[in-house]
Amino acid sequence: MNISLESIKLGLKSLRLHALRSVLTSLGIVLGVASVIVMVSIGEGNKQSALRAIQSLGATNIIIRSQRPPESQQVGSVRRSFVAKFGMTKKDLQRLGKFVPADTIVPLKAVGSEISKGASRTTSQTFGTIPELKDSANLRIQEGGRYLVEGDLERRAPVAVIGSEIEKLFFPLSDPVGQQLRIDSRIFTVVGVLEPVGLAGGAGSALVGRDLNKDVHIPITTARLEFGDIVVRRQSGSFSGEEVELSEIYVTAPSTDEVVSMAEHILSIMKVGHPDMRDVEIIVPWELLENVRRTTATMNILLTAIAAISLLVGGIGIMNIMLASVVERTREIGIRRAVGASRSDIAIQFLIETGSLSATGGLLGIILGIGISLGLVDFFPWVASLLGWVSAEDVGIRLETQITLWSIVVSFIVAAGTGLVFGIYPAIMASKQDPIVALRHD
């Protein structure tokens, strides 16, 4: 027992005597552990961001959306002017209400071609809808305002609830509630402002077809009265028109367990009026959630495997240095064997050295990995702006990271295990040294 304790002391003393070499030897382990933690934290952060974005659509929602069917809009070099009729109709809504056992069914109707206030203008993303959309789409209203109410529908009131981006564009320095804006030539009074929605821009806008923060909601009865079913878009002196009775329908299932089966039921109902489904699209956020979970789990495994290669390289570096140390300390080994140390004592000494190197490297790697993961949140926007990846006004874009306990524990265990595994061979080589030959070694 005393000899084993002495082996431990000698092993740690040897590392202290060659401090710089010890640090350089464990550097591969340090970087390997840090890489694993950082890669996993970035992957997990992206996963949680994507999940929150999709959940903002409502995990129990099924979104049915009208879409313009693909068709040629050019004849030679001349653009044609026309009114295209497509998408969902009131009959589709009636069939859904009759045959789908949903908690709520909320219609949306796109109207208008331009929103303006004074000299400021933007393309219209105005939708006529009903008050139930607020709960179905998980919308929140900023303090001081309200959402649409049943009285607005009954009176066909010219009121509007605007998104956060519309507020920034038209009312940057004032409270928009109670003020007016124009949708085409009609005047509407703002009664509320939506809180920013996370699902906006990038992949989010591709999913729903627009930035939800630029939406404007008005009563659907007002939309039908003031705008009818034809929306005209003017471009380069010509126009194109769209006749769409309903742009979107939110169907809320009783629970997530019923979402997929209800989506299949809705598909069969929609095919009654749209056999080829070329002008109707069905979006199921719950399925997207499951796809994101599966995809990010696979990506995390891949990223971790790539980062773990540096752990392997670090382990090989430790073995290389320890093999050189065996040759360098041959005479020391001979002296220890001559005074009574057994082969197991020699092996333990070298294993202690490699284990200490890898364990210390693992701890330093954990500290470095956590530090980098936390620093990336604030450092990434600055680097992205410096390199021109994003403009200065978009520098608020942040890289989200989420440190996971399992990545810390697993990377440390693998790091310590790697050091021990790669230290076994040098330890065995050292213990097999013949004491007489070792003593003669210069």
C-alpha positions, -999 to 999 in steps of 0.1 A, spaced: 0 0 0 28 24 9 46 16 -24 13 24 -43 10 57 -25 46 64 -33 38 56 -70 10 82 -69 33 108 -54 60 101 -80 36 102 -108 22 136 -98 57 149 -91 68 139 -125 40 160 -141 49 190 -120 86 188 -130 76 189 -167 47 214 -164 50 228 -199 52 194 -215 22 182 -194 1 212 -205 10 207 -242 3 170 -240 -32 175 -225 -40 203 -250 -56 179 -274 -79 167 -246 -87 202 -236 -97 213 -271 -116 180 -277 -138 184 -246 -144 221 -253 -153 212 -289 -179 186 -278 -195 210 -253 -196 239 -278 -209 218 -307 -237 203 -286 -246 237 -270 -250 253 -305 -270 223 -318 -292 223 -287 -297 261 -289 -307 259 -325 -331 231 -317 -348 249 -289 -351 281 -311 -367 261 -339 -390 243 -315 -402 276 -300 -407 291 -334 -429 262 -345 -447 261 -312 -457 297 -317 -480 284 -344 -497 262 -319 -488 226 -313 -525 216 -316 -532 237 -347 -536 226 -383 -531 255 -407 -548 253 -441 -536 279 -466 -546 290 -500 -517 292 -525 -515 303 -561 -512 273 -583 -481 273 -606 -488 286 -640 -471 307 -667 -477 344 -664 -456 354 -695 -465 354 -732 -433 362 -751 -421 394 -735 -455 407 -727 -470 403 -692 -507 396 -691 -531 412 -668 -557 389 -653 -577 379 -622 -569 344 -609 -594 326 -588 -580 300 -565 -578 288 -529 -604 280 -503 -640 290 -504 -668 296 -478 -681 261 -488 -648 246 -476 -652 264 -443 -688 251 -440 -677 215 -447 -649 217 -421 -673 231 -395 -698 203 -402 -674 173 -404 -643 181 -383 -647 178 -345 -623 207 -338 -622 230 -307 -621 261 -330 -620 268 -367 -608 303 -375 -609 318 -410 -585 345 -423 -591 365 -455 -563 386 -471 -573 420 -483 -558 452 -496 -527 459 -516 -510 487 -495 -509 500 -460 -499 536 -455 -497 565 -431 -485 598 -444 -455 592 -466 -448 558 -452 -460 528 -471 -457 490 -471 -472 461 -489 -504 450 -473 -504 419 -451 -539 427 -438 -562 398 -428 -599 398 -419 -605 374 -391 -624 367 -359 -615 371 -322 -608 334 -317 -576 338 -337 -559 353 -307 -561 321 -287 -556 297 -316 -524 314 -328 -511 322 -293 -511 359 -299 -504 384 -272 -514 421 -271 -492 448 -258 -503 467 -227 -529 494 -234 -545 478 -264 -570 451 -271 -577 424 -298 -608 422 -320 -641 415 -302 -675 402 -313 -689 437 -313 -664 447 -340 -677 419 -362 -713 428 -356 -708 466 -363 -684 459 -392 -661 483 -374 -631 499 -392 -606 489 -365 -573 472 -368 -547 453 -346 -512 457 -360 -480 437 -357 -449 450 -340 -430 457 -373 -460 479 -385 -458 498 -352 -421 505 -357 -427 516 -393 -457 539 -388 -456 548 -351 -419 548 -340 -422 576 -315 -459 575 -304 -485 552 -290 -504 537 -320 -536 529 -301 -563 553 -311 -544 565 -342 -554 559 -378 -538 543 -409 -549 535 -444 -554 501 -460 -557 511 -497 -581 540 -495 -600 529 -463 -592 544 -430 -589 522 -399 -583 530 -362 -557 510 -344 -571 494 -312 -541 471 -303 -506 461 -311 -494 425 -312 -463 415 -292 -434 404 -314 -438 368 -327 -407 346 -327 -416 329 -360 -405 357 -384 -378 360 -411 -356 333 -424 -369 297 -421 -399 310 -401 -411 332 -429 -406 304 -454 -428 282 -432 -458 305 -430 -451 325 -462 -446 359 -445 -432 378 -415 -460 375 -389 -449 408 -372 -460 427 -403 -496 414 -401 -526 436 -396 -559 421 -384 -593 436 -390 -628 421 -385 -636 396 -413 -671 412 -417 -654 446 -424 -630 429 -448 -658 415 -469 -678 447 -468 -649 470 -477 -628 449 -500 -648 420 -515 -630 390 -527 -607 404 -553 -572 417 -544 -553 437 -570 -515 439 -571 -500 466 -593 -465 461 -607 -446 481 -633 -476 497 -649 -496 465 -651 -518 446 -626 -526 412 -615 -556 403 -594 -564 374 -571 -599 363 -561 -595 343 -529 -625 339 -506 -604 326 -477 -566 328 -473 -560 306 -443 -580 285 -418 -567 276 -384 -582 244 -371 -574 236 -334 -575 200 -324 -586 189 -288 -551 175 -281 -517 168 -297 -527 131 -299 -554 139 -324 -535 164 -346 -521 139 -371 -554 119 -376 -574 152 -378 -550 165 -404 -556 134 -425 -593 139 -421 -591 175 -432 -571 165 -462 -599 141 -474 -624 169 -468 -604 195 -487 -600 171 -517 -638 173 -522 -634 209 -535 -598 207 -545 -591 172 -560 -555 179 -570 -547 201 -539 -527 225 -562 -542 256 -547 -544 245 -510 -516 236 -486 -519 220 -452 -493 228 -425 -492 207 -393 -468 223 -367 -469 191 -346 -454 171 -374 -428 198 -379 -419 197 -342 -413 159 -344 -392 163 -376 -371 190 -359 -365 168 -329 -354 139 -350 -333 160 -373 -315 179 -345 -309 147 -325 -291 133 -356 -272 165 -361 -261 165 -324 -248 130 -328 -229 140 -360 -215 171 -345 -204 153 -313 -187 125 -334 -168 151 -354 -157 169 -322 -148 136 -305 -121 131 -332 -100 157 -314 -103 136 -282 -88 107 -302 -60 128 -314 -54 140 -279 -52 104 -266 -27 95 -293 -6 126 -283 -6 114 -247 5 79 -257 32 93 -279 46 115 -251 44 87 -225 62 63 -248 90 89 -251 89 93 -214 95 56 -209 127 58 -229 138 90 -212 132 76 -177 146 41 -182 173 46 -156 148 59 -131 127 28 -137 157 5 -132 165 22 -98 129 19 -86 129 -18 -96 163 -23 -78 150 -9 -45 119 -32 -45 92 -16 -67 71 -42 -85 61 -42 -122 25 -32 -111 39 -2 -91 57 10 -123 26 5 -143 5 24 -118 29 53 -118 26 58 -155 -12 52 -155 -15 79 -128 4 103 -150 -17 97 -181 -50 97 -160 -40 129 -143 -32 145 -177 -65 135 -193 -86 143 -162 -70 178 -158 -74 183 -196 -110 173 -193 -117 198 -165 -99 226 -184 -119 216 -215 -152 219 -196 -143 254 -184 -132 265 -218 -163 249 -235 -187 266 -211 -169 299 -215 -170 298 -253 -207 287 -254 -217 316 -232 -194 340 -250 -208 331 -284 -242 346 -275 -227 381 -274 -196 376 -295 -212 361 -326 -233 391 -337 -201 413 -335 -181 389 -356 -209 385 -381 -212 423 -385 -174 426 -388 -171 400 -415 -201 415 -434 -224 384 -429 -251 407 -416 -256 445 -418 -250 468 -389 -287 473 -383 -292 435 -381 -264 430 -356 -291 422 -330 -292 387 -345 -280 363 -318 -266 329 -319 -285 308 -293 -266 282 -273 -278 259 -246 -253 240 -224 -264 205 -216 -253 185 -186 -250 153 -205 -224 168 -229 -203 179 -199 -205 145 -182 -200 124 -213 -171 144 -226 -153 143 -193 -158 106 -189 -146 100 -225 -116 123 -220 -105 105 -188 -111 71 -204 -92 81 -235 -62 90 -214 -63 58 -195 -67 36 -225 -39 53 -244 -17 52 -213 -20 14 -208 5 5 -235 33 29 -223 26 17 -187 30 -19 -197 62 -11 -217 76 7 -187 68 -22 -163 85 -47 -186 119 -30 -184 146 -53 -171 161 -37 -140 197 -46 -148 194 -34 -184 176 -3 -172 204 5 -147 230 3 -174 210 28 -196 227 62 -200 
